[in-house]
């Protein structure tokens, strides 16, 4: 939020222009200056809202919500674009940790940040808003390997910083796992295409079907290289299978949905795994015509890594779940499944109890790995447990070669990848300028206990409409609808502006000594000559943007 004006003392000859703490008589000089016996004084502070802190992409969530609630949608969108180039996409596929952290959840329900971001992203596409470069061309050339979320984010930010950027991808289209791993009922392709086109229109060059086999072959042709190879390879389990058994990988199955020929799965499909990819595969199988789609998972629902909202939607669509089960053998038309039980540490243990389960095909969804072939033979690059080691500047062991996204140690989500791309762009930009980028220090946290919540009116969370479960399972149309303008602005106004002044005038109005001057809508100034340190302003500040500090600090 906007920086506040810190205190200044009154001018020595300006008493008749300053407020009075008590009323003796007009112009009664120093009789009104009560600050001399004060032990604590109030100061305005800027604290870190929990939504901002929790966002892996580093968005200034509270700031763009402030603009959105004022109806200034373009400014709100541009504030998002400072950090995240794909708001319409992220408004659909991000699992919104910002909302999990939202202080309003302790009052009633969290602010629907993700839904508002989608509204703004969609509006930007409809209105054709564009983003200019920040600086003139630098003459520096950067190669980005991988056109997934991390690569797209890095390309966008590097181009804004004036660098010439080429993105190479082994696939036929940009988007990475957003296109080849997330079904269109969650992320319509026209939305993804529009946001990628915006990046391309900024001057970023895309080259497809151009796999980089060895990073050492390209490193000398560019001033810097950013490796952003996603996790496109499905993990395999050593499960005995008959020669005629139909077994496929979930990652490949979902990727095949982008081709002309869709996967042939049969009437009864079993999906083995418990992550979001397993859920996506099961829901896709249902839409491809499977009468039954059954997820087999070796633990219980509460230990399932898939997000609860995805599991709930799958169940609404008729996806069946078989908990505490593991596949031991696969034959044509049947599976041998062993019942499991959890030990005292929550790990599944075999019971020796078996049964058969009919299946026309089995889809393996046991996790994903990155194809690290381009760095395996590169001298100086260290690979540990299937990921590339990078230093604090996201640089690998080769000078000028950086890496991020799924191929480095991190949580594998689209939002994390976008955050990696932004950070890498900043490190690369500093490197190209012969400097080192140092992130700014973060403010103290704006915790719930700092708020005066009774000032905030009850306001119900605006729920995004979903198509009815059975009906939506027959089509790849988008499942979750967006908010209309009325609902979006209402939802934005539920934000409590935790830890940062939003110009409510409470401090200005309740001060018994008239010791506060309003400078601008969200900027105030304490006149300490007239402040007796009573702390009423702190008690009555809704958002916790004022603190008392000892007088000798």
C-alpha positions in Angstrom: 0.0 0.0 0.0 1.0 3.7 -0.2 3.8 4.7 2.2 2.6 6.9 5.1 4.0 10.2 6.1 6.0 9.9 9.3 5.8 12.4 12.1 7.1 15.9 12.0 7.2 18.5 14.8 5.1 21.7 14.6 6.8 24.8 13.5 8.0 27.0 16.4 5.9 29.9 15.2 2.9 27.9 14.0 0.8 27.2 17.1 -2.3 29.1 15.9 -2.3 26.9 12.7 -2.0 23.6 14.7 -4.7 21.6 16.5 -5.2 22.0 20.2 -5.2 19.2 22.7 -7.3 21.1 25.2 -9.3 24.3 25.0 -7.9 27.1 27.2 -8.1 30.0 24.9 -7.3 30.5 21.3 -3.6 31.1 20.7 -2.6 30.0 24.2 0.8 28.9 23.1 2.6 25.9 24.8 -0.1 25.3 27.3 -1.6 22.9 24.7 1.5 20.9 23.9 1.0 17.6 25.8 3.7 15.6 24.2 6.3 16.3 26.9 4.9 13.8 29.4 4.1 11.0 26.9 5.8 7.6 27.4 4.7 6.0 24.1 3.8 7.5 20.7 1.8 6.2 17.8 3.4 5.6 14.4 2.0 4.6 11.1 3.3 1.2 9.8 3.1 -0.8 6.6 2.8 -4.5 7.4 3.0 -7.6 5.1 -0.5 -8.9 4.4 -0.8 -12.7 4.7 -2.2 -13.0 1.1 0.9 -11.2 -0.3 3.2 -13.4 1.9 1.5 -16.6 0.8 1.5 -15.9 -3.0 4.2 -18.0 -4.7 4.2 -15.6 -7.7 4.9 -12.7 -5.3 1.8 -10.7 -6.3 0.9 -7.6 -4.3 -2.6 -9.0 -3.8 -3.7 -6.3 -1.3 -2.7 -3.5 -3.6 -4.6 -4.8 -6.7 -7.6 -5.6 -4.6 -7.6 -2.0 -3.4 -7.8 -0.8 -7.1 -10.4 -3.5 -7.9 -12.8 -2.4 -5.1 -12.6 1.1 -6.4 -13.7 -0.2 -9.8 -10.4 0.7 -11.4 -10.0 -2.7 -13.1 -7.3 -1.8 -15.5 -5.0 -0.4 -12.8 -5.8 -3.5 -10.7 -4.8 -5.8 -13.6 -1.7 -3.8 -14.3 -0.7 -4.3 -10.7 -1.1 -8.1 -11.1 1.0 -7.9 -14.3 3.9 -6.4 -12.4 4.5 -10.0 -11.0 2.3 -12.4 -12.9 1.8 -12.3 -16.7 -1.0 -14.9 -16.7 -3.9 -13.7 -14.4 -6.8 -15.2 -16.4 -5.0 -18.6 -16.4 -4.0 -18.4 -12.8 -7.5 -17.3 -11.8 -8.6 -20.8 -13.0 -5.8 -23.2 -12.1 -4.0 -21.7 -9.1 -4.9 -23.4 -5.8 -4.9 -20.0 -4.2 -2.7 -20.3 -1.0 -3.4 -16.6 -0.6 -7.0 -17.4 0.3 -5.9 -20.1 2.8 -3.8 -17.5 4.5 -6.4 -14.7 4.4 -7.2 -13.2 7.8 -10.8 -12.7 6.9 -11.3 -16.5 7.2 -11.0 -16.0 11.0 -13.9 -13.5 10.8 -16.3 -15.3 8.4 -14.8 -16.5 5.1 -11.7 -15.8 3.1 -11.8 -13.2 0.4 -12.3 -14.9 -3.0 -9.0 -13.6 -4.4 -8.7 -16.2 -7.1 -12.1 -15.4 -8.5 -11.4 -11.7 -8.7 -8.1 -12.3 -10.4 -9.9 -14.4 -13.0 -12.4 -11.6 -13.5 -9.6 -9.1 -14.1 -7.7 -11.4 -16.4 -10.7 -12.1 -18.5 -11.6 -8.4 -18.7 -8.1 -7.6 -19.9 -8.5 -10.2 -22.7 -11.9 -8.7 -23.6 -10.6 -5.2 -23.6 -7.3 -6.0 -25.4 -5.1 -4.4 -22.7 -1.4 -4.7 -23.4 1.8 -4.3 -21.4 4.7 -2.1 -22.6 8.4 -2.7 -22.0 9.9 -0.9 -19.0 13.2 0.1 -20.6 14.7 0.4 -24.0 16.4 -2.6 -25.6 19.6 -3.6 -24.0 21.1 -5.5 -26.8 21.4 -8.6 -24.6 20.1 -12.0 -25.9 18.5 -14.6 -23.6 17.4 -18.1 -24.5 14.6 -19.6 -22.5 14.3 -23.4 -22.9 10.7 -24.5 -22.2 7.5 -22.7 -22.9 5.7 -23.7 -19.8 4.6 -21.3 -17.0 8.2 -20.7 -15.7 9.6 -20.1 -19.1 6.7 -17.9 -20.2 7.0 -15.9 -17.0 10.8 -15.4 -17.4 10.4 -14.4 -21.0 7.8 -11.8 -20.1 9.8 -10.2 -17.4 13.1 -10.3 -19.3 11.4 -8.7 -22.3 9.9 -6.0 -20.1 13.5 -5.3 -18.9 14.6 -4.7 -22.4 16.3 -7.9 -23.3 15.8 -9.9 -26.6 14.2 -13.2 -25.7 13.8 -16.4 -27.7 11.8 -19.3 -26.2 12.5 -22.8 -27.5 10.2 -25.7 -26.8 10.3 -29.4 -27.8 6.6 -29.4 -28.3 4.4 -28.0 -31.0 2.8 -25.2 -28.9 3.5 -23.0 -25.9 2.0 -23.6 -22.5 3.8 -26.7 -21.2 1.8 -28.6 -18.6 -0.8 -25.9 -18.6 -1.7 -27.0 -22.1 -0.7 -30.7 -22.1 -1.5 -31.5 -18.4 -4.5 -29.4 -17.4 -7.8 -30.4 -19.1 -9.7 -27.8 -21.0 -12.7 -28.0 -18.7 -10.4 -26.4 -16.1 -8.4 -24.1 -18.5 -10.1 -23.2 -21.8 -7.4 -23.1 -24.5 -8.6 -19.7 -25.9 -7.8 -18.1 -22.5 -4.3 -19.7 -22.4 -3.7 -18.7 -26.1 -4.7 -15.1 -25.5 -2.3 -14.6 -22.6 0.5 -16.3 -24.5 -0.2 -14.1 -27.5 0.1 -11.0 -25.4 3.7 -12.1 -24.4 4.5 -12.9 -28.1 3.2 -9.4 -29.1 5.7 -7.9 -26.7 8.5 -9.1 -29.0 9.3 -12.5 -27.5 10.2 -15.1 -30.2 8.9 -18.6 -30.0 10.5 -21.6 -31.7 8.6 -24.9 -31.5 9.5 -28.5 -32.2 13.1 -27.5 -31.3 14.4 -29.6 -28.5 17.7 -28.6 -27.0 19.7 -31.8 -26.6 22.7 -30.3 -24.7 22.8 -26.9 -23.1 26.5 -26.6 -23.9 25.5 -26.5 -27.6 23.7 -23.2 -27.2 25.3 -21.5 -24.2 27.9 -19.6 -26.3 25.2 -18.2 -28.6 23.4 -16.1 -25.9 24.3 -13.8 -23.1 22.3 -15.9 -20.7 20.2 -19.1 -20.8 17.2 -20.0 -18.6 16.3 -23.7 -18.4 12.6 -24.2 -17.6 11.9 -27.8 -18.6 8.7 -29.0 -17.0 7.9 -32.4 -15.5 6.5 -34.1 -18.6 7.7 -37.7 -17.9 5.4 -39.9 -15.9 6.9 -42.1 -13.2 6.5 -45.9 -13.6 5.8 -48.6 -11.1 7.2 -52.1 -11.3 3.8 -53.8 -11.6 3.7 -57.2 -13.5 1.4 -57.0 -16.5 0.2 -59.4 -19.1 1.1 -58.8 -22.7 -2.3 -57.8 -23.8 -3.0 -55.5 -20.8 -3.8 -51.9 -21.9 -1.7 -49.6 -19.6 -0.9 -46.0 -20.3 0.7 -43.0 -18.6 -1.6 -40.3 -17.3 0.8 -37.5 -18.5 0.8 -38.9 -22.0 -2.9 -39.5 -22.0 -3.6 -35.9 -21.0 -1.1 -34.6 -23.6 -2.8 -36.7 -26.3 -6.0 -34.8 -25.7 -4.3 -31.9 -27.6 -3.9 -34.0 -30.7 -6.5 -34.9 -33.3 -6.9 -38.5 -32.1 -8.2 -38.9 -28.6 -7.1 -41.8 -26.3 -9.3 -45.0 -26.6 -9.9 -46.1 -23.0 -12.9 -48.4 -23.0 -15.9 -48.7 -20.9 -14.3 -49.2 -17.5 -11.1 -47.3 -16.7 -8.9 -47.6 -13.5 -6.6 -44.7 -12.6 -3.8 -45.6 -10.2 -2.6 -42.7 -8.0 -3.8 -40.0 -5.7 -2.6 -36.6 -7.0 -4.2 -33.9 -9.1 -3.0 -35.6 -12.3 -4.9 -38.8 -11.2 -8.1 -36.7 -10.7 -7.7 -34.9 -14.1 -7.1 -38.3 -15.8 -10.3 -39.8 -14.2 -12.5 -36.8 -15.1 -11.1 -36.8 -18.6 -11.8 -40.5 -19.0 -15.4 -39.9 -18.0 -15.7 -37.2 -20.6 -14.2 -39.5 -23.2 -17.1 -41.9 -22.7 -16.0 -44.2 -19.9 -19.1 -45.5 -18.1 -16.9 -46.1 -15.0 -13.8 -44.3 -13.9 -12.3 -45.7 -10.7 -9.3 -44.2 -8.8 -7.3 -46.7 -6.9 -5.2 -45.1 -4.1 -3.2 -46.8 -1.3 -4.0 -44.4 1.4 -7.2 -42.7 2.6 -8.8 -39.5 1.3 -7.4 -37.3 4.1 -3.9 -38.3 3.0 -4.6 -37.8 -0.7 -2.2 -35.2 -2.2 -4.9 -34.0 -4.6 -6.6 -30.8 -3.6 -9.9 -31.3 -1.9 -11.8 -29.1 -4.3 -10.7 -31.4 -7.2 -11.6 -34.5 -5.3 -15.1 -33.0 -4.5 -15.7 -32.1 -8.1 -14.6 -35.6 -9.3 -17.0 -37.3 -6.9 -19.8 -35.0 -8.1 -19.1 -36.2 -11.6 -19.5 -39.9 -10.6 -15.8 -40.8 -10.2 -15.4 -43.7 -7.8 -12.7 -43.9 -5.2 -11.2 -47.1 -4.0 -9.1 -46.2 -0.9 -6.4 -48.4 0.9 -5.8 -50.4 -2.3 -2.8 -51.1 -4.4 -2.4 -52.8 -7.8 -0.3 -56.0 -7.7 -0.9 -57.4 -11.2 -2.5 -56.2 -14.5 -4.1 -58.6 -17.0 -6.3 -57.9 -20.0 -9.6 -57.0 -18.6 -8.8 -57.5 -14.9 -6.6 -56.2 -12.1 -5.4 -57.9 -8.9 -5.7 -55.4 -6.1 -4.4 -55.9 -2.6 -6.1 -54.3 0.4 -3.8 -52.0 2.5 -3.9 -50.7 6.1 -2.2 -47.7 7.6 0.4 -48.2 10.4 0.8 -45.9 13.3 2.9 -43.5 11.2 0.3 -43.3 8.4 2.2 -45.5 5.9 0.3 -48.1 4.0 1.1 -51.7 4.8 0.0 -54.8 2.8 -2.6 -57.1 4.4 -2.3 -60.1 2.1 -6.0 -59.8 1.1 -6.6 -59.7 -2.6 -9.5 -59.3 -5.0 -10.0 -58.8 -8.7 -11.2 -55.6 -10.4 -12.4 -55.4 -13.9 -10.8 -52.8 -16.2 -10.5 -52.2 -19.9 -7.5 -49.9 -19.4 -5.3 -48.7 -16.6 -3.9 -45.2 -16.4 -0.8 -44.8 -14.2 -0.7 -41.4 -12.4 2.2 -41.9 -9.9 4.0 -38.6 -10.3 6.1 -36.8 -12.9 9.8 -36.1 -13.6 11.6 -33.6 -15.8 13.6 -34.7 -18.8 17.1 -33.6 -17.8 18.9 -34.9 -20.9 20.0 -31.4 -21.9 22.1 -31.1 -18.7 23.1 -34.6 -17.9 26.3 -34.4 -20.0 27.0 -30.7 -19.2 30.1 -30.2 -17.2 29.5 -28.3 -14.0 25.8 -28.9 -13.6 24.9 -31.0 -10.6 21.8 -33.2 -10.6 20.5 -34.6 -7.3 17.4 -36.8 -6.9 16.2 -35.8 -10.3 16.5 -32.1 -10.0 19.2 -29.5 -10.9 21.1 -27.7 -8.2 21.2 -23.9 -8.4 22.7 -21.2 -6.2 21.0 -18.3 -4.4 20.8 -16.5 -7.8 19.2 -19.5 -9.5 22.4 -20.0 -11.5 23.6 -23.6 -12.3 27.2 -24.6 -12.2 27.7 -23.1 -15.7 28.3 -19.4 -15.8 25.2 -17.6 -17.2 22.9 -20.7 -17.2 20.0 -20.4 -14.8 17.3 -22.9 -14.0 13.8 -22.9 -12.4 10.4 -24.4 -12.3 9.9 -28.2 -12.1 13.5 -29.0 -12.8 14.8 -27.5 -9.6 13.9 -28.3 -5.9 10.5 -26.8 -5.4 6.8 -27.5 -5.1 5.5 -28.3 -8.5 2.6 -26.0 -9.2 1.9 -23.5 -11.9 2.0 -20.6 -9.5 5.4 -21.6 -8.1 6.7 -21.9 -11.6 5.5 -18.4 -12.5 7.2 -17.1 -9.4 10.4 -18.9 -10.4 10.3 -17.3 -13.8 10.0 -13.8 -12.3 12.8 -14.3 -9.9 15.0 -15.8 -12.5 14.4 -12.8 -14.8 15.5 -10.5 -12.0 18.7 -12.5 -11.3 19.4 -12.8 -15.0 18.9 -9.0 -15.6 21.3 -8.2 -12.8 23.8 -10.7 -14.2 23.6 -9.1 -17.6 24.2 -5.7 -16.1 27.2 -6.9 -14.1 25.3 -6.7 -10.9 23.7 -8.9 -8.2 20.0 -8.8 -7.5 19.1 -8.6 -3.8 15.4 -9.0 -2.9 14.1 -6.2 -0.7 13.5 -7.0 3.0 10.0 -7.9 3.9 7.8 -6.0 6.4 6.6 -7.5 9.6 3.4 -9.7 9.3 -0.1 -8.3 9.5 -1.6 -10.8 11.9 -5.3 -11.2 12.7 -4.8 -10.0 16.3 -3.7 -6.5 15.1 -7.1 -5.9 13.5 -10.2 -4.3 15.0 -12.6 -6.5 13.2 -16.0 -5.2 14.4 -15.6 -2.3 11.9 -16.0 -4.8 9.1 -19.6 -5.6 8.1 -20.8 -9.1 7.6 -20.4 -9.9 3.9 -21.0 -13.3 2.4 -18.4 -14.8 0.2 -19.4 -14.8 -3.5 -19.4 -18.3 -4.7 -18.6 -19.1 -8.3 -21.2 -21.1 -10.1 -20.5 -24.7 -11.2 -22.2 -26.6 -13.9 -24.2 -29.5 -12.3 -22.0 -32.6 -11.9 -23.6 -35.2 -14.0 -24.3 -32.8 -16.9 -20.8 -31.4 -17.0 -19.1 -34.8 -17.1 -20.4 -35.3 -20.7 -18.6 -32.2 -22.1 -15.2 -30.5 -22.0 -16.9 -27.1 -21.4 -15.5 -25.1 -18.5 -16.8 -26.4 -15.2 -16.5 -23.3 -13.0 -18.0 -20.0 -14.1 -16.5 -16.6 -13.4 -17.9 -13.8 -11.2 -19.9 -11.0 -12.9 -18.8 -7.4 -12.3 -21.2 -6.8 -9.4 -20.1 -9.9 -7.5 -16.4 -9.3 -8.3 -16.4 -5.8 -6.9 -18.4 -6.9 -3.8 -15.9 -9.6 -3.2 -12.9 -7.2 -3.6 -14.5 -4.9 -1.0 -14.5 -7.7 1.5 -10.7 -7.2 1.8 -9.8 -5.9 5.2 -6.5 -4.2 4.0 -4.6 -6.0 6.8 -1.7 -4.0 8.1 -2.0 -1.1 5.7 -3.9 2.2 5.8 -6.9 2.4 3.4 -8.0 5.9 4.4 -11.0 5.2 6.6 -10.4 8.4 8.7 -10.9 6.6 12.0 -7.7 7.8 13.5 -8.4 11.3 12.2 -11.9 11.3 13.7 -11.4 9.7 17.1 -8.2 11.5 18.2 -9.3 13.5 21.3 -6.5 16.0 20.8 -6.9 16.7 17.1 -3.3 15.6 16.8 -3.6 14.0 13.3 -3.6 15.8 10.0 -4.8 14.1 6.8 -2.3 14.6 4.0 -3.8 12.5 1.2 -6.5 9.7 1.0 -4.3 7.1 2.7 -1.7 9.4 4.3 -1.8 11.0 7.7 0.6 12.8 9.9 0.9 12.8 13.7 1.5 16.2 15.4 3.4 15.0 18.4 3.4 18.3 20.2 -0.4 17.7 20.7 -0.4 13.9 21.1 -0.5 12.6 24.7 0.0 9.0 23.7 -3.4 7.7 24.7 -3.4 5.0 22.0 -7.1 5.5 21.0 -6.0 5.7 17.4 -4.3 2.3 17.6 -7.4 0.8 19.3 -9.7 2.2 16.6 -7.6 1.4 13.5 -9.5 -1.3 11.7 -6.5 -2.7 9.7 -3.7 -2.5 12.3 -1.8 0.2 10.5 -0.8 2.1 13.7 1.5 0.9 16.5 2.6 2.4 19.8 6.4 2.6 20.3 8.4 3.7 23.3 9.1 7.4 23.4 12.8 6.9 23.5 12.9 4.9 20.3 
